[in-house]
Amino acid sequence: MAAHIRTKVRCLIKQQGQFLLAEGYDPTKNQHYLMPLGGSVDFGERSEAAIRREVLEEIGHEIQNLRLLQVIENVFTFDGVAGHEIVFVYQAELNAPLLHLRGVESNGVEFNLRWLSREEIRKLAWPVFPEGLLEMLPIV
């Protein structure tokens, strides 16, 4: 498969001073990390529609008060494979309380979710991806 730049969306969901973040793991680096909910933008789909769809697919909730915060260019390596993304980072709120801390990827793989404050994220010392996202937290 030829290398290409992917368009992604991520959503910082904030509630009572905490952010909803997914746990991830890179086996090649033996590294745990955190990442907001989100995924790929489909061809012909606008980023706002994509983030609404991704959050609904992953946790079964709709979002409200959606606001585009920033666009980040993310060049990275995951599990030994190079990647390059343009990431639309949104902020939103859930339309209803989240009763479970599990999410599901489109391929059926489940993942853990955590509500974490900025201080808890710093204490945990796991990287937050995409790079540059952690620096955005104080402004949201």
The 8 nearest C-alpha neighbors of each residue, nearest first, counted from 0:
[[1, 2, 3, 80, 81, 82, 4, 5],
 [0, 2, 3, 4, 82, 81, 5, 83],
 [1, 3, 0, 4, 82, 81, 83, 5],
 [4, 2, 5, 1, 83, 82, 84, 0],
 [3, 5, 83, 84, 6, 85, 2, 82],
 [6, 4, 84, 85, 7, 3, 83, 39],
 [5, 7, 85, 84, 40, 39, 86, 4],
 [8, 6, 39, 86, 38, 40, 85, 87],
 [7, 9, 87, 86, 37, 38, 50, 88],
 [10, 8, 37, 88, 36, 35, 89, 87],
 [9, 11, 89, 90, 36, 35, 88, 12],
 [12, 10, 90, 35, 89, 13, 91, 18],
 [11, 13, 91, 92, 19, 18, 90, 10],
 [12, 14, 18, 17, 92, 11, 19, 16],
 [13, 15, 17, 16, 18, 12, 92, 19],
 [14, 16, 17, 13, 18, 116, 114, 115],
 [17, 15, 14, 116, 13, 18, 115, 117],
 [18, 16, 116, 115, 14, 13, 114, 15],
 [19, 17, 13, 115, 114, 12, 20, 116],
 [20, 18, 114, 12, 113, 13, 115, 35],
 [21, 19, 35, 34, 113, 112, 33, 18],
 [20, 22, 112, 34, 33, 111, 35, 113],
 [23, 21, 33, 111, 32, 112, 110, 20],
 [22, 24, 32, 31, 33, 21, 25, 34],
 [23, 25, 31, 30, 32, 26, 22, 29],
 [24, 26, 30, 78, 28, 27, 29, 77],
 [27, 25, 29, 28, 78, 24, 30, 77],
 [26, 28, 78, 29, 25, 79, 77, 30],
 [27, 29, 30, 26, 25, 78, 79, 77],
 [30, 28, 26, 27, 25, 31, 24, 78],
 [29, 31, 28, 25, 24, 32, 26, 27],
 [30, 32, 24, 23, 125, 25, 29, 22],
 [31, 33, 125, 126, 23, 127, 22, 24],
 [34, 32, 127, 22, 21, 23, 20, 126],
 [33, 35, 128, 21, 20, 127, 36, 22],
 [36, 34, 20, 10, 9, 11, 21, 37],
 [37, 35, 9, 10, 54, 21, 34, 20],
 [38, 36, 9, 53, 8, 50, 10, 54],
 [37, 39, 7, 8, 53, 9, 40, 36],
 [38, 40, 7, 6, 41, 8, 37, 49],
 [39, 41, 49, 7, 6, 46, 44, 42],
 [40, 42, 44, 43, 39, 49, 45, 6],
 [41, 43, 44, 40, 45, 6, 39, 49],
 [44, 42, 41, 45, 40, 46, 49, 48],
 [45, 43, 41, 42, 40, 49, 46, 48],
 [44, 46, 48, 47, 49, 43, 40, 41],
 [45, 47, 49, 48, 40, 50, 8, 44],
 [48, 46, 49, 50, 45, 51, 65, 8],
 [49, 47, 51, 45, 46, 50, 52, 44],
 [50, 48, 46, 52, 47, 40, 51, 53],
 [51, 49, 53, 52, 47, 48, 8, 37],
 [50, 52, 48, 49, 54, 53, 55, 47],
 [53, 51, 49, 55, 50, 54, 56, 48],
 [52, 54, 50, 56, 37, 55, 51, 49],
 [55, 53, 57, 56, 51, 52, 58, 50],
 [54, 56, 59, 60, 52, 53, 61, 57],
 [57, 55, 53, 54, 59, 58, 52, 105],
 [56, 58, 103, 102, 54, 55, 104, 53],
 [59, 57, 102, 60, 55, 56, 54, 103],
 [58, 60, 55, 56, 57, 61, 54, 102],
 [61, 59, 55, 58, 62, 54, 93, 94],
 [60, 62, 55, 94, 93, 51, 54, 63],
 [63, 61, 93, 94, 92, 91, 51, 60],
 [62, 64, 92, 65, 91, 94, 93, 61],
 [65, 63, 91, 92, 66, 62, 90, 93],
 [66, 64, 91, 63, 90, 89, 67, 62],
 [65, 67, 90, 89, 68, 64, 91, 88],
 [68, 66, 89, 69, 88, 90, 65, 87],
 [69, 67, 89, 88, 66, 90, 70, 87],
 [68, 70, 88, 67, 87, 71, 89, 86],
 [69, 71, 87, 86, 88, 72, 85, 68],
 [72, 70, 86, 85, 73, 69, 87, 88],
 [71, 73, 85, 84, 86, 74, 70, 83],
 [72, 74, 84, 83, 71, 85, 129, 75],
 [75, 73, 83, 82, 84, 72, 76, 81],
 [76, 74, 82, 81, 73, 83, 77, 80],
 [75, 77, 81, 80, 82, 79, 78, 74],
 [78, 76, 79, 80, 25, 81, 75, 82],
 [77, 79, 27, 25, 80, 26, 76, 28],
 [78, 80, 77, 76, 27, 81, 28, 25],
 [81, 79, 76, 77, 78, 82, 75, 27],
 [82, 80, 76, 75, 77, 79, 83, 74],
 [81, 83, 75, 76, 74, 80, 84, 77],
 [82, 84, 74, 4, 73, 75, 5, 81],
 [85, 83, 5, 73, 4, 6, 72, 86],
 [84, 86, 72, 6, 71, 7, 73, 5],
 [87, 85, 7, 71, 8, 70, 84, 6],
 [86, 88, 70, 8, 69, 7, 9, 89],
 [89, 87, 9, 69, 68, 10, 70, 8],
 [88, 90, 67, 10, 68, 66, 11, 9],
 [89, 91, 11, 66, 10, 65, 12, 67],
 [92, 90, 65, 12, 64, 63, 62, 11],
 [91, 93, 63, 12, 62, 13, 64, 94],
 [92, 94, 62, 95, 63, 61, 60, 91],
 [93, 95, 62, 61, 63, 92, 60, 96],
 [96, 94, 93, 97, 60, 61, 62, 92],
 [97, 95, 98, 93, 94, 60, 99, 14],
 [96, 98, 99, 95, 100, 93, 60, 58],
 [97, 99, 96, 100, 95, 101, 58, 60],
 [100, 98, 101, 97, 102, 112, 58, 96],
 [99, 101, 112, 111, 113, 102, 98, 97],
 [102, 100, 111, 112, 110, 99, 109, 103],
 [101, 103, 58, 57, 110, 109, 111, 112],
 [102, 104, 109, 57, 108, 107, 110, 105],
 [103, 105, 108, 107, 106, 57, 109, 102],
 [104, 106, 107, 103, 56, 108, 57, 53],
 [107, 105, 104, 108, 103, 109, 57, 56],
 [108, 106, 104, 105, 103, 109, 102, 57],
 [109, 107, 104, 103, 106, 110, 105, 102],
 [110, 108, 103, 102, 104, 107, 101, 111],
 [111, 109, 102, 101, 103, 22, 112, 108],
 [112, 110, 101, 22, 21, 100, 102, 113],
 [111, 113, 21, 100, 101, 20, 22, 19],
 [114, 112, 20, 19, 115, 21, 100, 111],
 [113, 115, 19, 18, 17, 20, 112, 116],
 [116, 114, 17, 18, 119, 113, 120, 117],
 [115, 117, 17, 119, 118, 16, 18, 120],
 [116, 118, 120, 119, 121, 115, 136, 17],
 [117, 119, 121, 116, 120, 122, 115, 123],
 [120, 118, 122, 116, 121, 117, 115, 123],
 [121, 119, 117, 123, 118, 122, 115, 116],
 [120, 122, 118, 124, 119, 123, 117, 125],
 [123, 121, 119, 124, 120, 118, 125, 117],
 [122, 124, 120, 121, 125, 119, 118, 126],
 [125, 123, 121, 122, 120, 126, 119, 32],
 [126, 124, 32, 123, 31, 127, 33, 120],
 [127, 125, 32, 33, 124, 128, 31, 130],
 [128, 126, 33, 34, 32, 133, 129, 125],
 [129, 127, 130, 34, 33, 132, 126, 32],
 [128, 130, 132, 73, 131, 127, 34, 71],
 [131, 129, 128, 132, 127, 73, 133, 126],
 [130, 132, 134, 133, 129, 135, 128, 71],
 [131, 133, 135, 134, 130, 129, 128, 127],
 [134, 132, 135, 136, 131, 127, 130, 128],
 [133, 135, 132, 131, 136, 137, 138, 130],
 [136, 134, 132, 133, 138, 137, 131, 139],
 [135, 137, 133, 138, 139, 134, 132, 117],
 [138, 136, 139, 135, 134, 117, 133, 132],
 [139, 137, 136, 135, 134, 68, 133, 90],
 [138, 136, 137, 135, 90, 68, 13, 11]]
